[in-house]
Amino acid sequence: MSLRELGCNRSRNLKGRGSMRRLALIISFGLLIVALGATAASAARPTHILKETFSDSFLAPAGTLCDFNFSQSFTIVDTGVFFDDDSFVFAETAYVTNTNLDTDHSLTEVVHYTLQLNASDGRIKQAGLIVHLRDASGKLVVVQAGQLVIDTETGEVVKVTPAVNPDFAGLICPALGGQPAI
């Protein structure tokens, strides 16, 4: 391979990285615009920018969530801004696997949404693609997109758009072939 060919391949690779940098810049700029808009509305100043990925899982024995043994594992990618009044705005992508452990039936999803906590009223708003369940063949099973607002003090659902079911057990248990236990 000639030096010229090596140079062409190198510039192609750099172009790919450039597009990723542009995408990261656009996302960061978008978050900055959201942060500045929230700052103007609340007079709170940004204090910390978060970029974090974390994973976890939990089990719910039969009778606690569903009428079967339930498992959920997830990885969440967060990018967000914290404000000096304890408010925050996050853009999240969640990679989730929900499993009926009694039948080994699993549903997976990748969802994209924003979370916004307004510290002055103690409400958290989730907006975007909230549920996007697919079976093992990739067939779409359940989709929910919209907005959900919850009072953080009482846990009460304050606002929900018609396309969103805030009852997790009522949604996930039938989708996995069972019934809610609660």
Long-range contacts (C-beta under 8 A, 24 or more apart in sequence): 27-79, 27-91, 28-79, 30-91, 31-79, 31-80, 31-81, 31-89, 31-91, 34-81, 34-89, 34-114, 35-81, 35-83, 35-89, 38-81, 38-83, 38-87, 38-89, 38-116, 39-83, 42-83, 42-85, 42-87, 42-118, 42-120, 44-83, 44-84, 44-85, 44-87, 44-119, 45-83, 45-84, 46-81, 46-82, 46-83, 46-84, 47-82, 47-83, 47-84, 48-81, 48-82, 49-79, 49-80, 49-81, 49-82, 50-78, 50-79, 50-80, 50-81, 50-82, 50-88, 50-90, 51-78, 51-79, 52-77, 52-78, 53-77, 53-78, 54-78, 59-101, 62-102, 62-181, 63-181, 64-181, 64-182, 65-168, 65-169, 65-172, 65-173, 65-180, 65-181, 65-182, 66-100, 66-169, 66-172, 66-173, 66-176, 66-178, 66-179, 66-180, 66-181, 67-173, 67-178, 67-179, 67-180, 67-181, 68-100, 68-101, 68-102, 68-103, 68-173, 68-176, 68-177, 68-178, 69-100, 69-101, 69-102, 70-98, 70-99, 70-100, 70-101, 70-172, 70-173, 70-176, 71-98, 71-99, 71-101, 72-96, 72-97, 72-98, 72-99, 73-97, 80-115, 83-119, 85-119, 85-120, 86-117, 86-119, 87-116, 87-117, 87-118, 87-119, 87-120, 88-115, 88-116, 88-117, 89-114, 89-115, 89-116, 89-117, 90-114, 90-115, 90-116, 98-133, 98-172, 98-175, 98-176, 99-176, 100-176, 100-177, 100-178, 102-178, 103-176, 103-177, 105-176, 105-177, 106-136, 107-133, 107-134, 107-135, 107-141, 107-142, 107-172, 107-175, 107-176, 108-133, 108-134, 109-133, 109-134, 117-152, 122-151, 122-152, 122-153, 123-149, 123-150, 123-151, 123-152, 123-158, 124-149, 124-150, 124-152, 125-149, 126-150, 130-164, 131-164, 131-165, 131-171, 133-175, 141-175, 142-171, 142-175, 144-171
